[in-house]
Amino acid sequence: MSKIFITGIGVISAIGNSVAENHEALKAGVCGIKKELDLFPSKYKGLMPFGQVPISNESLQNKLQVKEPGVTRTSMLALHAFNEAVRCSGITADDISSPETALIGANTVGGMCLTDELYHDANTSEAGSEYTHSYDCASVNLFLQKHNKMQGVINTINTACSSSANAIMYGAMLMQHGFAKRAIVGGTDSLAKFTINGFNALHILSSDLCTPFDESRKGLNLGEGAAFLVLEKEEDLNGKKVYAELTGYCNANDAYHPSSLSDEGDGPYLAMQGALKIADLTADKIDFINAHGTATENNDEVESRAMVRLFGTPPVFASTKGNIGHTLGAAGAIEAVYSILSLLNQEVYPSLHFKNAISSTGLIPVLEYKQMPVNHVMSNSFGFGGNCSSLIFSKA
């Protein structure tokens, strides 16, 4: 089987509009989560913190030269990260539009961020709405496909919070089995009334800054953003710069509950174990775990138990959701980029807002930025319905 390398990365989040900006913010321990929300009217504005990307829709439209009607913020965040990834990789417009280039993108919100606009038009106009075609979950990838004249395999994955980790995995599998020469993979999600109200109904949103792996954690903070990676086979590199190798990946499902993981963390354990098997690595070779770490009562204790179960004494670990919030369908891809930055720069970034360890496990995440040898990083993404995925990135 061919080795799969990452030759391009792009990201936009609450702490930066580029890979370089995100990197500097991670090193400095910047928190982009604030009680500010000016994208749409919400009764939670000023009451709950959110990881909002500090750029308006109008600015995104101008920067990206988007002139089509009804293009969502979700799609524009995706295009921003997509553009940076392909620039970084150096692949040409002909490469992008080649039938041999796959696009696997993930999201959970899609065009639902424009539900109010669509509802308004449905009640006031008989001519339809410009937002109708954007409402489908696949609208983001259809937009990217049309914008870049792409002809290869195009697919959208929605497995909740593991969506873009699964997109990365699926893109690699397409390449391994000869369905694509290269793959552009990632995910995007924007803040929206639909998700804010939905997660609040589950009683898992915190009114304070989230505290991953803390004994007194109260819940997650929603965020938004996008990230894409360009995957290429070893035989096609032709001497180009590579950022990391994707050595392991696995998806597992404990099928325990619609919105919770099993108490013993069967899904997370099996995903991490399977990724190690694919990578042909023993557990002691993992230098750092980019944990899912949502700061919810269920996830953090379950993920901790699964790490102890697999590793005994886990390697150093942290969650970046204290920096940018939980970006849902974009989380796996954004955190893949952060994992690659750890490998590139031989450093790990602190888990913010932590005070006291969970009593049942006693695990303490990385609390300060530090430089250290990093050869293999495991990145975890665990979704609703027990859909759990782990990726392993290795130093190139």
C-alpha positions, 0 to 999 in steps of 0.5 A: 500500500502506498504511503499517504503524505500531507502536502498542504494545510489550510485553516480558519478559526476563532484564533486565526485566519491562516495556519500561521496565525493559528500556530502563533495563537496556539503557542501563546495560549490564546483563547478565541472564545468570547461572549460576543455573537454578532452573526445573527440575532440570538437570545444567548448573545452576551450570556454564553461564550462562542468561538466566533471567527472574527470576520464578517460574511461581507468581508469573506465575500469580498476577500473570496470574490464570491458573487453567487447568491445564497452562498452560506457562511459555512461554504465561505469558511470552507473555501477560505481554508480550501484555498490556503491548503491548495496554495500551500500544496502547490497543486495547479488548477488542472490538478484540482479539476482532474478526475483523479482528484477527490474532494471529501468534505464534512459538515453538520450545519451546511446551509441550516445557518440560513434557516431564518432567511429561507423561512422568511422567503417561504412566507413572503415570496412565491418565487422561491428563495435563493437559499433553497439550493444552499440548504442541503448538507452537500451544498458546501461540497457542491459549491467547492466542486463548481467553484473549482471545476472539480470532476473527481469523486466528491462526497460529503460526510456527516457523522457529527463531531467525527465528520472531518476525521472520517473525511480524512480517513475516507480520502486516504482509503480512496487513494489506497484503493485506486479511486483517486491520485490525490484527495483534498479532505477536511471540514467546515461548520459555522455558528448557527441558531439551529446548533446553538438551540439544539445543543442548549436543549441537550443541556451541554453548553457552558455559560462559562469558558469550557474547561476540558478534562477539569473535575468541575467542567460544565459543558462545551462552547460552540465554535466555528471554522474550517480546515482542509488538507491535501493528501498525496501518495509517496510516489507522486511527491516528486520532491515536494515539501511534505508536512506529515505522513498519515500513518493510522486511522480507524473508525469504531462505534460503541452504539451506546446512546444517541448523544453519549459514549459508553461508560468504559469508552468502548468506541474511543478505545477501539478507534485508538487501538485500530489506528495503532494497528493500521499504523503498525505502532505500539502504544508507547510510540505515541508522543502526544494525544490531541484529545477530543476533550469537549469539556462535557461531563460524559466525554472527558471522563470516558475519553480519560478512561479509554486512554488509561485502558489502552496506554496504562499511563497515557502520553502527554495530551491536551484539548484545543477546544479551550482555544476555539470551542467545539467546531463540530464537523470541522473539529477533526480537520482543524485538530489534524492541522494542529497535530501536524503543527506539533510534528513540524515544530516539535512542540505541544500546546496547552489545554486552557482553563484547567484547574483540577483533575477528574477524580476517577482518573487523575489525568492532567493535560498539558498546561503550558506550551513546551517543546519536546520530541514529537514523532507520532501524534494521535488525534481523536474525534468522537461523535454523537451516536458513538461514532468514534475516529482516531487518526495518527500523524507521523513526522515525515 
